[in-house]
Amino acid sequence: MAEKFIVEPCGALRGKMEIGGAKNAVLPVLAAAILTEQECVLQNVPDLSDVESMCVLLESLGAKTIMDKPSGTITVNTHAINSLDASYELVGKLRASFLVMGPLLARFGRAKVPLPGGCAIGSRPVDLHLKGFAALGAEIDNSHGFVTASAKRLRGAKIYLDFPSVGATENIMMAAALAQGQTILENCAIEPEIVDLANFLNTIGGKIRGAGTDTIKIEGVSSLTTPNPKHSIIPDRIEAGTFMIAAALTRGDVTLTNVMADHVKPVTAKLKEVNINVEESDTGVRVTCDPSCELIAADLKTLPYPGFPTDMQAQFMSLMATASGTSVITETVFENRFMQVGELKRMGAEIKIESRSAIVEGVPKLTGTQVVASDLRAGAALVLAALRAEGTTEITGIHHIERGYDRIDTRLNQLGASIVRVESEKE
């Protein structure tokens, strides 16, 4: 039986919340564990359905994973991997599962992975991944919905990415870690999750420099054999940004701990621009707003890091839905990432889409109704809008939300929200 959220309007959210580990960091790190025969211990791991899906995929290849949810720890042992063919069913559920290709190819000389699935937010081709593998000396066969790559041993190369793709940067960096010679990866992504992956690779014996800049240098090694490696996943900047906007929407006073303030600077800057107070500290951020505060409309364009993250665009739209004035939100990363617009309009928002931009006319209030979460971040945006809306909001499709948020209902309720999880007859 599917489940749904029943959300009642709440007053100002208040209190303190600890942010969990980053979904977009732990998934590539789990894939990278394939590169070593050593048992790895990952800490600060969030309890998410996407994490479970990646563990199931690793186990289908012959690995062993043990998750201790109370401590947020996963132990991964890939010593006994006995399959190099990733399951179509499993990969279809999770786009990040394509990241097993680079590690399998590098360690075993072959990998067969179906083209990936995930949220239907637009085209996310893997051609940059494949160009990188080919540059490292792999033979690539892309047919019948599967990609097969093979090479006796990869060779270091100089690779320039046409676009600073996060996934391609991660996959090529992992493959190059065991390649012969040096790989120089240019115009690569500089997201914090790239740095976290490089740190993990270095922890297990890799030699990687420059992560966090647009040029990464990888000195290939013959094996990654650091004994008993441990790695703590960085905090989730998207979860932090989502809770920051929840505080702003409800005119609350919320302190978020386990936040790296530098990672949420684009969100912080926009919140300050629309009249929200944000205080940064060494341990986190505090978001405050006077109950009588009037939000000011602001324009927004999503860009690769350190620009405003595409994963926060939908949540910011919910904030602008009741701001004073007109906002123009331009999506440059994914062409189909306004999935939340129709549902927000059902709640009374005034939004018009023109090509890659959404024009948001602020309205005095939103109204609760029945809405559907079509993808992860669109679902989060609906939860946030429901906190501010008048009347009851029913949100179905919450399995999308739980791909990237650990107990979002329980944790918001701890700050003063009123969200009840109930069984739904249909999705």
C-alpha positions in Angstrom: 0.0 0.0 0.0 1.4 3.4 -1.0 1.6 6.2 1.6 0.9 9.9 1.5 1.5 13.0 3.6 -1.4 15.0 5.1 0.0 18.5 5.8 -1.7 21.1 7.9 -0.6 24.7 7.9 1.8 25.5 10.7 3.1 28.6 12.4 6.8 29.5 12.4 9.1 26.6 12.5 11.5 26.8 15.5 14.3 24.8 16.9 17.5 23.0 16.0 18.0 20.3 13.4 21.1 18.3 12.5 21.6 17.8 8.8 22.5 14.2 7.6 25.1 12.9 5.2 24.8 13.9 1.5 22.9 11.6 -0.8 24.9 12.8 -3.8 28.1 12.1 -2.0 27.4 8.6 -0.5 26.2 7.1 -3.7 29.5 7.6 -5.7 31.5 6.6 -2.6 29.5 3.3 -2.4 30.3 2.7 -6.1 34.0 3.5 -5.5 34.2 0.8 -2.9 34.3 -1.6 -5.8 37.8 -0.5 -6.5 39.3 -2.1 -3.4 39.2 -5.5 -1.9 39.5 -4.0 1.5 36.4 -3.8 3.7 35.4 -0.1 3.9 33.5 1.6 6.7 31.4 4.6 5.7 30.1 7.0 8.4 27.5 9.8 8.5 25.4 7.8 5.9 21.8 8.9 5.5 18.9 6.5 5.8 17.5 6.9 2.2 15.8 4.6 -0.3 18.4 5.6 -2.9 21.2 4.4 -0.5 19.3 1.1 0.0 19.0 0.7 -3.8 22.7 1.2 -4.3 23.5 -1.4 -1.6 21.1 -3.9 -3.3 22.9 -3.3 -6.6 26.3 -3.9 -5.0 25.0 -7.1 -3.4 23.6 -8.3 -6.8 27.2 -8.1 -8.1 28.5 -10.2 -5.2 29.5 -7.5 -2.7 28.4 -7.5 1.0 26.9 -4.4 2.7 25.8 -4.0 6.3 24.0 -0.9 7.3 23.7 0.1 10.9 20.9 2.7 10.7 21.1 4.0 14.3 24.8 4.9 13.9 24.6 5.9 10.2 27.3 3.5 9.3 27.6 1.2 6.3 30.3 -1.6 6.0 31.1 -2.5 2.4 33.1 -5.5 1.3 33.5 -6.0 -2.5 36.2 -8.7 -2.3 33.9 -11.4 -3.6 32.3 -9.6 -6.6 31.4 -12.3 -9.1 29.3 -10.5 -11.6 30.2 -7.6 -13.9 26.7 -7.2 -15.4 24.5 -4.7 -13.5 20.8 -5.6 -13.3 18.4 -3.6 -15.6 15.7 -3.6 -13.0 18.0 -2.2 -10.3 19.8 0.4 -12.5 16.5 1.6 -13.9 15.5 2.8 -10.4 18.6 4.9 -9.7 20.6 7.0 -12.1 23.6 7.0 -9.8 23.9 3.3 -10.3 25.7 4.0 -13.6 28.6 5.0 -11.5 29.5 1.3 -10.9 30.8 1.2 -14.5 34.0 3.0 -14.0 35.1 1.0 -10.9 34.1 -2.4 -12.5 36.0 -1.5 -15.7 39.1 -0.4 -13.8 39.3 -3.3 -11.4 38.0 -6.2 -13.5 38.6 -5.0 -17.1 34.9 -5.3 -18.1 31.5 -3.9 -17.2 28.0 -4.2 -18.6 25.5 -1.6 -17.3 22.1 -0.7 -18.6 21.4 3.0 -19.4 20.3 4.6 -16.2 16.9 5.7 -14.8 16.1 8.0 -11.9 13.8 11.0 -11.7 12.2 12.1 -15.0 13.6 15.6 -14.9 15.2 15.7 -18.3 17.8 14.1 -20.5 21.0 13.2 -18.7 23.0 11.4 -21.4 26.1 9.3 -20.4 28.1 10.2 -23.6 30.7 12.1 -21.5 31.2 9.1 -19.3 31.8 6.9 -22.4 34.1 9.4 -24.1 36.2 9.4 -21.0 36.4 5.6 -20.8 37.3 5.4 -24.5 40.1 8.0 -23.9 41.4 5.7 -21.2 41.6 2.9 -23.7 38.4 1.0 -23.2 36.4 -0.5 -26.1 32.8 0.7 -25.9 29.6 -1.1 -27.2 26.4 0.9 -26.7 23.5 -1.1 -28.0 20.1 -2.6 -27.0 19.9 -0.3 -24.0 23.1 -1.6 -22.4 26.7 -0.2 -22.4 29.6 -2.7 -22.4 33.1 -1.5 -21.8 36.2 -3.6 -21.8 40.0 -3.1 -21.5 42.9 -5.3 -20.2 44.1 -2.3 -18.3 43.1 1.4 -18.7 45.8 3.9 -19.6 46.1 7.4 -18.3 45.1 10.2 -20.7 44.3 13.9 -20.9 40.6 14.3 -21.1 38.6 17.5 -21.6 34.9 17.4 -20.7 32.6 19.3 -23.0 30.4 20.1 -20.0 31.4 20.0 -16.3 29.2 16.9 -15.6 29.2 15.7 -12.0 28.5 12.1 -13.0 31.1 12.0 -15.7 33.8 13.6 -13.5 33.1 11.0 -10.8 33.0 8.0 -13.1 36.2 8.9 -15.0 38.0 9.8 -11.9 37.2 6.4 -10.4 38.2 4.6 -13.5 41.5 6.5 -13.8 42.4 5.7 -10.1 43.6 2.2 -11.3 44.8 3.3 -14.8 48.4 3.0 -15.8 50.0 6.4 -15.7 48.6 9.9 -15.2 45.2 11.2 -16.1 44.5 14.9 -16.4 40.7 15.7 -16.3 39.9 19.2 -17.4 36.7 21.3 -17.3 35.5 18.9 -14.6 32.8 19.5 -12.1 33.9 21.2 -8.8 30.9 20.2 -6.6 31.7 19.4 -2.9 30.6 15.8 -3.6 33.5 15.5 -6.1 35.9 16.5 -3.3 34.4 14.0 -1.0 34.8 11.2 -3.5 38.4 12.2 -4.1 39.0 12.1 -0.4 37.6 8.6 -0.2 39.7 7.4 -3.1 42.8 8.8 -1.4 41.8 7.2 1.8 41.8 3.7 0.1 45.2 4.4 -1.5 44.5 6.6 -4.5 46.6 9.5 -5.7 44.3 12.3 -6.7 45.0 16.1 -6.6 43.0 19.1 -7.6 39.5 17.9 -6.7 37.4 21.1 -6.2 39.1 22.8 -9.1 38.4 22.4 -12.8 41.5 20.3 -13.3 42.0 17.0 -11.5 45.2 15.0 -11.8 45.0 11.3 -11.1 48.2 9.2 -10.7 47.0 5.6 -11.4 48.1 2.9 -9.0 48.2 -0.9 -9.5 45.8 -1.5 -6.6 44.0 0.3 -3.8 44.9 -1.6 -0.6 44.8 0.7 2.4 43.8 -1.6 5.3 40.6 -0.9 7.3 39.7 2.4 5.6 37.1 4.7 7.2 35.4 7.7 5.6 32.8 10.1 6.9 30.3 11.4 4.3 30.0 15.2 4.0 26.8 16.9 5.1 23.9 17.2 2.6 23.9 20.8 1.2 20.6 20.2 -0.6 18.9 18.9 2.6 20.3 21.9 4.5 19.0 24.3 1.8 15.6 22.7 1.9 15.3 23.2 5.6 16.6 26.8 5.3 13.7 27.5 2.9 11.3 25.8 5.2 12.3 28.2 8.0 12.0 31.2 5.6 8.6 30.2 4.3 7.1 29.9 7.8 8.9 33.0 9.0 10.6 30.9 11.6 13.8 30.6 13.6 15.7 27.4 12.8 19.3 26.5 13.5 20.8 23.8 11.4 23.9 22.0 12.6 26.3 19.7 10.7 26.2 22.2 7.8 29.3 23.4 5.8 28.3 27.1 5.4 30.5 27.4 2.2 28.5 24.7 0.6 25.2 26.5 1.0 26.4 30.0 0.1 24.3 30.2 -3.1 21.1 29.5 -1.1 22.2 31.9 1.7 22.8 34.7 -0.8 19.4 34.3 -2.3 17.6 34.1 1.0 19.3 37.3 2.1 18.3 38.9 -1.2 14.6 38.1 -0.5 14.7 39.6 3.0 15.6 36.6 5.2 18.3 36.7 7.9 21.0 34.0 7.7 23.8 33.7 10.3 26.7 31.5 9.5 29.0 29.8 12.1 31.6 27.1 12.2 29.0 24.4 12.9 26.1 25.5 10.8 23.6 28.2 9.9 20.7 29.9 11.6 17.7 31.2 9.5 15.4 33.8 11.1 12.6 36.0 9.8 10.2 38.3 11.6 6.6 37.1 11.4 5.6 40.3 9.7 8.5 40.1 7.2 7.5 40.7 3.6 9.4 38.5 1.1 10.8 40.3 -1.9 10.7 38.6 -5.3 14.1 37.7 -6.8 15.3 36.3 -10.1 17.2 33.0 -10.2 19.3 31.0 -12.7 20.5 27.5 -11.9 24.1 26.8 -12.7 26.8 24.2 -11.9 28.5 24.7 -8.6 29.2 27.2 -7.2 26.1 28.6 -8.9 22.6 28.1 -7.5 22.0 24.3 -7.5 19.3 22.9 -9.8 18.4 20.6 -6.9 17.2 23.7 -5.0 15.2 25.4 -7.8 11.8 23.8 -7.0 12.1 24.7 -3.3 13.0 28.3 -4.1 10.0 28.5 -6.4 7.7 27.6 -3.5 9.3 30.4 -1.5 8.7 32.9 -4.3 5.1 31.8 -4.8 4.0 34.2 -2.1 6.7 36.8 -2.4 5.9 40.4 -3.3 6.5 41.0 -7.0 7.5 38.9 -10.0 10.3 36.4 -10.0 11.9 34.8 -13.1 13.4 31.4 -12.4 15.6 30.1 -15.2 16.6 26.4 -15.3 19.8 25.8 -17.3 20.8 22.4 -16.2 17.8 20.1 -16.9 15.2 20.9 -19.5 12.3 19.2 -17.7 12.7 20.4 -14.2 9.5 22.4 -13.7 7.5 19.4 -12.8 6.2 21.1 -9.6 4.6 24.0 -11.5 1.3 22.4 -12.3 0.9 21.2 -8.7 1.8 24.6 -7.2 -0.7 26.2 -9.5 -3.3 23.8 -8.1 -2.4 25.4 -4.7 -3.1 28.8 -6.1 0.3 29.9 -7.3 0.5 32.1 -10.4 3.3 30.6 -12.5 3.8 30.8 -16.3 6.5 28.8 -18.1 8.3 30.3 -21.1 10.9 28.0 -22.6 13.5 27.4 -19.8 12.1 30.0 -17.5 9.2 30.2 -15.0 7.6 33.5 -14.3 6.3 33.6 -10.8 3.8 36.3 -9.8 3.6 36.3 -6.0 0.2 35.8 -4.5 -1.1 36.6 -1.0 -1.7 33.0 0.0 -1.6 29.4 -1.2 -4.4 26.9 -0.5 -4.2 23.3 0.5 -5.4 20.7 -1.9 -4.5 17.2 -3.4 -1.1 17.2 -5.2 1.3 14.6 -6.5 5.1 14.5 -6.0 6.4 13.7 -9.5 10.1 13.6 -8.5 12.4 14.1 -5.5 12.9 17.9 -5.4 9.4 18.7 -6.8 8.0 16.7 -3.9 10.1 18.6 -1.4 8.8 21.9 -2.9 5.2 20.7 -2.4 5.9 19.8 1.3 7.4 23.3 1.8 4.4 25.0 0.1 2.0 23.0 2.2 3.5 24.3 5.4 2.5 27.8 4.3 -0.8 27.0 2.6 -4.2 27.6 4.2 -6.1 24.4 4.7 -5.1 20.7 4.4 -2.7 19.5 1.7 -2.5 15.8 0.6 0.7 14.8 -1.1 0.9 11.4 -2.8 4.0 10.0 -4.5 6.1 10.5 -1.4 8.3 7.6 -2.3 10.1 10.1 -4.6 10.7 12.4 -1.7 12.2 9.6 0.5 14.8 8.9 -2.2 16.6 12.0 -0.9 15.2 13.0 2.5 15.5 11.0 5.7 12.2 11.1 7.6 11.4 14.6 6.3 7.9 14.5 8.0 9.3 13.5 11.4 12.1 16.0 11.4 9.9 18.9 10.2 7.4 18.0 12.9 10.1 18.3 15.5 10.4 21.9 14.4 6.7 22.5 14.8 5.2 21.3 11.5 2.0 19.2 11.3 2.6 16.3 8.8 0.9 13.0 9.2 1.8 9.9 7.1 -1.1 7.8 6.1 -1.8 4.9 3.7 -3.0 5.9 0.3 -5.2 3.8 -1.9 -3.3 4.7 -5.0 -0.3 6.6 -6.3 
